[in-house]
Amino acid sequence: MNFTRVPPAWRLPDGVDGPLWEYTHTPRLAAEEDAYFADHPLFHADERVLAERFVVPGRLVDLGCGTGRHAIRFASCGFSVTAVDLSRPMLERVGSKARERGIDLSTVQSNLCRLSCFPDQVFDYALSMFSTLGMIRGRQSRARALQEARRILRPGGRFALHVHNFWLNLRNPQGRRWLCSQAWRAAFDRASLGDRRMTYRGIPEMNVHLYRWGELKRELRGAGFQIAEVVPLDEVSATSISVPWMAHSWRAGGWIVLAARQ
């Protein structure tokens, strides 16, 4: 059984609450990561989208890299890759896999809201996939994470972001009950509107922020990004939804957004 002592709230890093601290400090999760997500359709979707669009090798930073599924693939394709995560066990797994395969990349343990370890305008590409942004606690902290991603990109640098859709909860009774609870937040606690609490991989009370499309656009533009392309994904198949221009803000299970630093 893994146990990690959670610091008091005033000592937690920006954007991190107790459950997320436990998540990032639990070695079991890093050890199980690849098997847990094997053949996950969303993983195949974002891999396909990135492979088709990030083609010319350059300096790439994977923000919230997990066990390195994107970092290792891009490094094997000639990109100069830096894998960043708050979880030391995840980064250790990335390094071990890279050494086993003879792949050269760098790993950096850092809070995505505070990337002071990097100078301005150093990367050509940045990734934040599979709702990594949504795991950051608090609207202001998520905004800082986007601002930091922009800061470390060169002018014209490209950013790929994957988030889940608030309205995907319309599809099932439990989700609809949660949406009803959001009506109160919309009126009295908009700062936490879209935060959904769940038990995730054995960690209770984990929160993930689910975005509304208008909210996501505002956050990206406010951070200084220009949206270049949107890939609305089907909740089940993770393929692009049919007629994606029609009401994708309601129909999509989530989006992969390709943006550029203005």
ZAMARGU-4260 file (C-alpha; in steps of 0.2 Angstrom, whole numbers, plus 5000, padded with zeros to 4 digits):
<rodrens>
0) 5000/5000/5000 | 5007/5017/4995 | 5006/5031/5007 | 5011/5049/5005 | 5009/5063/5018
5) 4999/5078/5011 | 5006/5095/5016 | 4994/5108/5024 | 4985/5118/5011 | 4996/5133/5013
10) 5011/5123/5008 | 5004/5115/4992 | 5010/5121/4975 | 5000/5132/4964 | 4986/5123/4956
15) 4988/5107/4967 | 4976/5101/4980 | 4977/5086/4992 | 4971/5073/4980 | 4982/5079/4966
20) 4997/5079/4977 | 4993/5061/4982 | 4991/5057/4964 | 5008/5064/4959 | 5017/5056/4973
25) 5010/5038/4971 | 5023/5027/4962 | 5010/5014/4959 | 5001/5025/4946 | 5017/5027/4936
30) 5020/5008/4936 | 5003/5005/4930 | 5001/5019/4918 | 5005/5011/4902 | 4995/4995/4905
35) 4980/5005/4912 | 4979/5016/4896 | 4983/5002/4884 | 4973/5004/4868 | 4963/5019/4875
40) 4954/5027/4860 | 4958/5044/4866 | 4976/5040/4866 | 4976/5034/4849 | 4966/5050/4843
45) 4978/5062/4850 | 4993/5052/4844 | 4986/5052/4826 | 4982/5071/4827 | 4999/5076/4833
50) 5008/5064/4820 | 4999/5072/4806 | 5002/5090/4811 | 5019/5091/4820 | 5030/5085/4807
55) 5045/5095/4805 | 5057/5091/4820 | 5061/5105/4832 | 5062/5109/4851 | 5046/5101/4859
60) 5040/5102/4877 | 5028/5089/4884 | 5019/5098/4898 | 5011/5084/4909 | 5020/5070/4900
65) 5015/5056/4911 | 5025/5041/4907 | 5031/5049/4890 | 5020/5041/4877 | 5021/5057/4866
70) 5039/5062/4872 | 5047/5046/4868 | 5038/5045/4851 | 5043/5063/4846 | 5061/5060/4852
75) 5062/5044/4841 | 5057/5055/4826 | 5071/5068/4828 | 5063/5081/4839 | 5073/5088/4854
80) 5061/5084/4868 | 5059/5090/4886 | 5047/5080/4896 | 5039/5090/4911 | 5029/5083/4925
85) 5025/5087/4943 | 5026/5068/4947 | 5044/5061/4950 | 5038/5043/4948 | 5031/5047/4931
90) 5047/5055/4926 | 5058/5041/4932 | 5047/5029/4921 | 5050/5041/4906 | 5069/5041/4909
95) 5069/5022/4911 | 5059/5019/4895 | 5070/5031/4885 | 5086/5022/4891 | 5079/5005/4887
100) 5075/5011/4869 | 5091/5021/4866 | 5082/5037/4865 | 5089/5054/4870 | 5077/5066/4879
105) 5077/5078/4895 | 5066/5076/4910 | 5061/5091/4921 | 5051/5090/4937 | 5041/5106/4938
110) 5024/5114/4942 | 5015/5118/4925 | 5010/5135/4933 | 5028/5140/4937 | 5040/5135/4923
115) 5053/5147/4928 | 5066/5133/4925 | 5064/5138/4906 | 5069/5155/4898 | 5057/5164/4886
120) 5054/5158/4869 | 5064/5142/4869 | 5052/5129/4861 | 5045/5127/4844 | 5031/5115/4850
125) 5021/5112/4866 | 5009/5099/4871 | 4996/5097/4885 | 4986/5082/4881 | 4972/5071/4889
130) 4965/5084/4901 | 4982/5088/4909 | 4976/5106/4910 | 4959/5101/4918 | 4968/5093/4932
135) 4976/5109/4938 | 4965/5116/4952 | 4958/5134/4951 | 4954/5145/4936 | 4968/5157/4940
140) 4981/5143/4940 | 4975/5136/4924 | 4976/5153/4916 | 4994/5154/4923 | 4998/5137/4915
145) 4992/5143/4898 | 5002/5159/4900 | 5018/5149/4904 | 5015/5138/4889 | 5014/5153/4878
150) 5029/5162/4886 | 5041/5147/4883 | 5036/5146/4865 | 5044/5155/4851 | 5034/5168/4841
155) 5023/5157/4830 | 5027/5142/4840 | 5013/5129/4840 | 5003/5122/4855 | 4992/5107/4856
160) 4979/5105/4870 | 4967/5091/4874 | 4952/5095/4886 | 4935/5086/4890 | 4919/5094/4886
165) 4907/5100/4901 | 4892/5095/4891 | 4897/5077/4888 | 4888/5074/4905 | 4871/5075/4896
170) 4874/5057/4889 | 4871/5048/4905 | 4860/5049/4921 | 4874/5052/4933 | 4881/5065/4922
175) 4864/5074/4921 | 4863/5074/4940 | 4880/5082/4941 | 4875/5095/4928 | 4860/5099/4939
180) 4872/5103/4953 | 4881/5115/4942 | 4866/5126/4941 | 4869/5132/4959 | 4888/5135/4955
185) 4883/5145/4939 | 4873/5156/4951 | 4884/5157/4966 | 4901/5149/4963 | 4906/5152/4945
190) 4925/5150/4950 | 4922/5131/4952 | 4909/5129/4938 | 4915/5114/4928 | 4925/5105/4942
195) 4920/5087/4943 | 4925/5077/4958 | 4928/5058/4957 | 4938/5043/4963 | 4951/5041/4950
200) 4963/5026/4950 | 4961/5023/4968 | 4963/5042/4973 | 4947/5049/4981 | 4941/5066/4978
205) 4951/5069/4962 | 4945/5085/4953 | 4945/5087/4934 | 4939/5103/4926 | 4927/5101/4911
210) 4927/5115/4899 | 4913/5124/4889 | 4919/5129/4872 | 4916/5147/4874 | 4926/5147/4891
215) 4941/5137/4882 | 4942/5150/4868 | 4942/5164/4880 | 4956/5156/4891 | 4967/5153/4876
220) 4965/5170/4868 | 4967/5178/4885 | 4984/5169/4886 | 4989/5175/4869 | 4986/5161/4858
225) 4977/5161/4841 | 4967/5145/4838 | 4972/5138/4821 | 4962/5122/4821 | 4949/5112/4832
230) 4946/5093/4831 | 4930/5089/4840 | 4931/5071/4846 | 4917/5058/4848 | 4915/5053/4867
235) 4915/5034/4863 | 4925/5032/4847 | 4937/5047/4849 | 4936/5050/4831 | 4931/5067/4824
240) 4913/5069/4825 | 4903/5070/4809 | 4899/5087/4803 | 4911/5094/4816 | 4906/5113/4812
245) 4888/5110/4818 | 4885/5112/4837 | 4902/5104/4842 | 4901/5114/4858 | 4887/5102/4863
250) 4890/5086/4853 | 4909/5083/4856 | 4916/5073/4870 | 4931/5084/4870 | 4942/5094/4859
255) 4960/5094/4853 | 4964/5112/4849 | 4979/5117/4839 | 4985/5135/4843 | 4999/5146/4839
260) 5008/5160/4849 | 5003/5177/4843
</rodrens>
